[in-house]
Amino acid sequence: MIPDQIITSRTIIRLTTPEDLKAIYNWPSYPVPFTEYNMKNPLWKGKDGRYWWEQIDVPERVHYSVLLPETKEVIGLHAFVDIDRDKRIINNMGIRFRPDLCDKGFCTETLSVLFASVLDSGIQSIKLDVSAINPRAINCYKKCGMNIIGDFWIKHDGDPVDLKDPFWTPHLQHLKQEKDYWLRRHYLMEITKKHSDLS
Ligand SMILES: CC(C)(COP(=O)(O)OP(=O)(O)OC[C@H]1O[C@@H](n2cnc3c(N)ncnc32)[C@H](O)[C@@H]1OP(=O)(O)O)[C@@H](O)C(=O)NCCC(=O)NCCS
């Protein structure tokens, strides 16, 4: 059984409620180059017209909210997506922390306890894919025990690539220019029960 609630030293992690979605909807935007992760990016709407993070009633998903214990503000969202309960695999995840609270270790703390708990509950493998031009996210997932197990290319739907801006220079190895769009590398990452036991 995946747990309903976990308390950490700084947060409460519990199943997402419809009330939480209203707070998340009003989060401010991420700065460039992260605007594609904005909660209201229409690209991330599902077939039913709802944003991916609103789909808390879909059976093969489990969504967690991360709250500050003092104020009960929702500062993070973590979705386990495409859960195959027969094979005991979670095939993907979605993660966002409130823009003003990124880079403060909340995700590392949250994923570490969620992974330990979920793998302990009988899940054998948790996977996700992440853009190679998002080293902050990759670094966080590695710190939580995930390993890169593959990569693939998809259309870059993020902030426009500006070759004159030195920001993009280290990322060019993960970008390929096509006629009128860019492709970018995504990494497939995984943590397994075995890995978690060893760590
Ligand atoms: C990605 C995200 C979930 C990570 O959560 P977080 O709470 O900010 O992450 P943490 O603070 O726990 O860890 C980030 C780590 O990356 C490091 N980091 C930050 N910027 C980095 C960069 N440009 N390159 C490499 N590492 C970087 C941080 O220093 C930190 O490592 P450290 O603790 O060893 O110093 C969060 O930043 C977020 O919501 N970002 C916007 C949406 C997004 O990118 N979602 C992920 C989609 S797969």
The ligand as a MOL file (V3000), in Angstrom:
LIG
                    3D

  0  0  0     0  0            999 V3000
M  V30 BEGIN CTAB
M  V30 COUNTS 48 50 0 0 0
M  V30 BEGIN ATOM
M  V30 1 C 13.1420 20.4210 -10.4050 0
M  V30 2 C 12.5540 20.6270 -9.0270 0
M  V30 3 C 11.3790 19.6700 -8.8380 0
M  V30 4 C 13.6530 20.3040 -7.9950 0
M  V30 5 O 13.1750 20.6270 -6.7090 0
M  V30 6 P 14.0550 21.5300 -5.7190 0
M  V30 7 O 13.3850 21.5100 -4.3950 0
M  V30 8 O 14.2900 22.8340 -6.3720 0
M  V30 9 O 15.4010 20.6630 -5.7090 0
M  V30 10 P 16.4690 20.5510 -4.5210 0
M  V30 11 O 16.7180 21.9140 -3.9480 0
M  V30 12 O 16.0560 19.4740 -3.5940 0
M  V30 13 O 17.7410 20.0030 -5.3110 0
M  V30 14 C 18.2400 20.6620 -6.4430 0
M  V30 15 C 19.7190 20.3780 -6.5760 0
M  V30 16 O 20.1510 20.7930 -7.8740 0
M  V30 17 C 21.2160 21.7180 -7.7310 0
M  V30 18 N 21.1500 22.6600 -8.8480 0
M  V30 19 C 20.4250 23.8100 -8.9260 0
M  V30 20 N 20.6480 24.3970 -10.1270 0
M  V30 21 C 21.4910 23.5670 -10.8070 0
M  V30 22 C 22.1010 23.6260 -12.0910 0
M  V30 23 N 21.8530 24.6360 -12.9410 0
M  V30 24 N 22.9240 22.6090 -12.4580 0
M  V30 25 C 23.1600 21.5730 -11.6260 0
M  V30 26 N 22.6380 21.4790 -10.3910 0
M  V30 27 C 21.7970 22.4750 -9.9980 0
M  V30 28 C 20.9960 22.3620 -6.3860 0
M  V30 29 O 22.1730 22.9590 -5.9260 0
M  V30 30 C 20.5610 21.1450 -5.5730 0
M  V30 31 O 21.6530 20.3060 -5.2450 0
M  V30 32 P 22.4400 20.4410 -3.8340 0
M  V30 33 O 21.3820 20.2690 -2.7650 0
M  V30 34 O 23.4240 19.3080 -3.8740 0
M  V30 35 O 23.0500 21.7950 -3.8090 0
M  V30 36 C 12.0860 22.1040 -8.7780 0
M  V30 37 O 13.2180 22.9560 -8.8750 0
M  V30 38 C 11.0070 22.5600 -9.7540 0
M  V30 39 O 9.8210 22.4360 -9.4720 0
M  V30 40 N 11.4520 23.1080 -10.9140 0
M  V30 41 C 10.5320 23.5930 -11.9240 0
M  V30 42 C 9.7440 22.4570 -12.5600 0
M  V30 43 C 10.6360 21.3060 -12.9810 0
M  V30 44 O 11.7340 21.4770 -13.5170 0
M  V30 45 N 10.0980 20.0910 -12.7580 0
M  V30 46 C 10.8050 18.8730 -13.0690 0
M  V30 47 C 10.2930 18.3160 -14.3350 0
M  V30 48 S 10.9840 16.6870 -14.6320 0
M  V30 END ATOM
M  V30 BEGIN BOND
M  V30 1 1 1 2
M  V30 2 1 2 3
M  V30 3 1 2 4
M  V30 4 1 2 36
M  V30 5 1 4 5
M  V30 6 1 5 6
M  V30 7 2 6 7
M  V30 8 1 6 8
M  V30 9 1 6 9
M  V30 10 1 9 10
M  V30 11 2 10 11
M  V30 12 1 10 12
M  V30 13 1 10 13
M  V30 14 1 13 14
M  V30 15 1 14 15
M  V30 16 1 15 16
M  V30 17 1 15 30
M  V30 18 1 16 17
M  V30 19 1 17 18
M  V30 20 1 17 28
M  V30 21 1 18 19
M  V30 22 1 18 27
M  V30 23 2 19 20
M  V30 24 1 20 21
M  V30 25 1 21 22
M  V30 26 2 21 27
M  V30 27 1 22 23
M  V30 28 2 22 24
M  V30 29 1 24 25
M  V30 30 2 25 26
M  V30 31 1 26 27
M  V30 32 1 28 29
M  V30 33 1 28 30
M  V30 34 1 30 31
M  V30 35 1 31 32
M  V30 36 2 32 33
M  V30 37 1 32 34
M  V30 38 1 32 35
M  V30 39 1 36 37
M  V30 40 1 36 38
M  V30 41 2 38 39
M  V30 42 1 38 40
M  V30 43 1 40 41
M  V30 44 1 41 42
M  V30 45 1 42 43
M  V30 46 2 43 44
M  V30 47 1 43 45
M  V30 48 1 45 46
M  V30 49 1 46 47
M  V30 50 1 47 48
M  V30 END BOND
M  V30 END CTAB
M  END
